[in-house]
Amino acid sequence: MKLLLYCTKAKPILRDYRGKAIYNRFVISPTDRPFTSDDTQPILNGKIVAECDFEVEEIRPEKYWHSTEDFDYIYNTGTVYYDNLLKKSCLMDYELDDYLGCEDNGYAIHIKNLKIFDEPRELYDCLIHPKIESKYYGCEHLSKAPQNMMYVELDDIRYILISIQPQWLCKILNGEKTIEIRKKVLREMLG
């Protein structure tokens, strides 16, 4: 099974500037206004922009003692240690602490074999898998993005659709971020 990467509608704005000499990559903009008068680069917010393979590892917090009474938490997986986890997830230590809540486990989703779509896909192109997500008897087109992730079908292939904020998705698409941190993942992702 693969992941579909969905860019949330929230600001900032994510634009595709691949092939443009001035940027030649994905760019974050604070507004939806074009950078120049002839700027026609697409806005990717609210679109499915890529697919990828993935592996999931549990993140475990461990106490790191500074003195007999003072400690912090560090986070490791089975294969990625704290400094590398921060680097590959593009997070600062306090951001990881705030997100995971210090004593809670989380999950590192390793993004592999990223394939960026030439043309972004619409949510409506996906079907909700009836046995897993839908309360209805037939497959329905997806009209609303998941807050975290869900099972969908696209072009008769089953995927996990994951919502990612534009600033983080920009780093993934530009190859800067290879680990997405989540508090929860779907059970099937752990196998």
Buried (B, 14 or more C-beta within 10 A) or exposed (E): EBBBBBBBEEBBBBBBBBEBEEBEBBBBBEEEEEBEEEEEBEBBBBBBBBBBEBEBBEBBBEEEEEEEEEEBBBBBBEEBEBEEBBBBBBBEBEEBBEBBEEEEEBBBBBBEEBEBBEEBBEBEBBBBBBEEBBEEEEBBEBEEBBEEBBBBBBEEEBBBBBBBBBBBBBBBBEEEBBBBBBEEBBEEBEE
